[in-house]
Amino acid sequence: MQRTIVHMMRHGEVHNPEGILYGRLPNFHLSDTGARQAATVAESLADHDITAVFASPLQRAQETATPIARSHGLDIITADGLIEADNVFEGLKVSVGDGALRRPRNWPKMRDPFTPSWGEPYIQLAHRMLAVATKARDTAKGHEAVCVSHQLPVYTLRRFLEGQRLWHDPRRRQCSLASVTSLMYDGDALVDIVYSEPAGASDPRATGA
């Protein structure tokens, strides 16, 4: 059997001084800390047998993928399936106690945390992420691939593959900034999932996420 590893990576910290939910909005780039996180992960993967690097089309993911691709002499393959989840609160402040969640007109959008009612269905998110992971596995057969995405997409894929319910408490996500969730394959069969934090841990509630 061929051993293939697909590293599902979350992007580094984003420059977000207003603390909004930026979602799919353009022009949100890595902070200085985020750039260092990306470089740290690239260094940790420098001696790995990486033959393909995929990334979400959003700027923060592309910037995170760049040092990894460069260190292996690869071009980044942009994959729309790795993009951040759609969210009706995009562009607003949504931390606990912030404006958007305190406004009665927004409460109907929060009626169903299981689908969820405020954004892209978890199952749809899991399926599109799995499609990219499968493509990455097939592209890097017998080697390793990196896919740079976002917190909710990466964590939802992991829960889906582990057979867990997809709705969850976002404060408890194990998916730190620039973390790596590695999918281990023997042939086409997923045999293990390994989580690591080469750039250190971070708070899942951080507005730079």
Helices and strands as residue ranges (DSSP letters): E 3-10, H 32-44, E 50-55, H 59-71, E 76-78, G 80-82, H 99-102, G 104-110, H 122-139, E 144-149, H 151-161, G 170-172, E 180-186, E 189-196
